[in-house]
Amino acid sequence: LRKLGGLPVDRSNQSGLVLELSLKFEQEPGLLLVIPPEGTRSRREKWKSGFLHIAQEAGVPITATALDYRLKRTWFSAPISSSRSTKSIMDELRLFYRGVTAKYPQQFGPQELTEEDMPDEKERIARS
C-alpha cells in the first residue's frame, strides 16, 4: 500500500492523528486522503468522525465515494465544504449514500456521527 502512497496508521495509538494528517495537506499539495465511510472495517452504530475533523483542521473539502455492488457502479459526490455544520455535511452524505448497496449490507451501519447529538461549535457560540 505504501507504493501507492498509503500512509500507515498505528490503530493502537491515534493521539495526534487528526493534526498529523491535516498537516500532510500543507506538506503535499494535491494530497488525496481516502477513508472508508465508517472509518473502520467492522460495523458500528455510529460513524467515526475522524474524516470530518481532518478535513476541518486542514480546511479541505470532503468528497464521498460510492461503490454500489448491486449496480456495479462507482461514483463521487461533488466536493462538500468542511466549513459547513456537522449536521449539514452529514445530511448531504446521507443523501449521497441513500440507495447504495454495500458489498456486505449487514456491515454498513447507520450514517450518523456521535457529534450530531451535540451542538456544533458555531451553534454553541450563537447561543452564548
N, C-alpha and C positions, 0 to 999 in steps of 0.2 A: 504494500500500500504506500510506503514511503516513496517509491519510484514514481508513483502517480501524484505525489505532492501531499500525501496524507500526513497529518500531524498526530503523533502519539499522545494519548491521554491516559494519565495514571488514574484509573477509576477509583482507587482506594484513597487518593488524596486530591480532592478537587478544589482545595482552597486556592484562591487566586486565579482560577481557570478563566473566569469571565474577563478579568483585566488582561491576562496574558494573551488570550485570543483576540480581544479588541485591539491590543497594541500591534498584533500581526497585520491588521488592516493598514496601519500607518506605515509599517515597515515594507509591506509588499502591495504596492498599488495593483488593482485588478484582482486581488485575492477573492476567491470564492470559497465559502465555508459551507459544507453540506452536513446537516444534522437531521437524522430521522425525525419525523413528526412527533413521536412520543419521547424522543431523546434517550431511548433505551431499546433493548432487544426483546423485552418481555412486556406483557400487558400491564398497564397502570390505570387507575381510576381517574387520574388527572395527568395531563401532560407535564413534563418537566419544563421549567421556564428559562433554562439557560440560553436557548436560541434568542429569546426576546431581550434578555439582559445584555448579551454580547452585542446584538445589533444596536441597542440603545446606547451602550457605552462607546461603541465605535462610530455611531452616527451613520450607519449604513442601512439601506432598505432590506426588507425581508422578501424573498421570492419563494413561494411554495412550489413544490413539485409533486405531481400525482402520478402514481403507477397504478393504472386500473387493470387488474388481471382478467376481469370478465371481458372488457372491451379490447384488451391487449393494446392499450394506448398509454403514452406518456405525454404530459404537458406541464407547462409552467404558468404560474399566476403572473399578473402584472406586478411590478415591484410595489411593496407596501411600506410606506414611510414608518420608520421605527419611532418617530416623534409623536405619533398618534397615541391615544389612550389604549391601555391594555384591552379593554372591552371592544373598542373599535377594531383593533388588529385581529382579535380572536373572532369577532363576528365575520370579518372578511375571510379568515381562514376556514371557519365552519362552512360558509357559503361555497368556498372553493372546493372543499373536500366532500360536500354533500353529493351522495350518489356514487362515489368512487368505491370500487370493490377491491379491498386489500387481498393480498395473496392468502393470508390467514385471517379472515374477518374476525374470528373469535379472539384474536390477539390485539385488535385495534380498539382501544378504549375510547371513552367519551372525549370529545375535543374541548377540554376545559383546562384552565390553569387554577391553581390554588389562589393566585393573586387576583383572579376575577372576583373572589369573595371579599376582597379588601378594596377600599377606595384607592384610586391612583394618587400619586404624589400631587398632581395638579388639582385633583378634587379635594384633597386634604387641605391644601393651601387656600383654595377658594372658600372653603367652609370656615377657615380660621378668622 
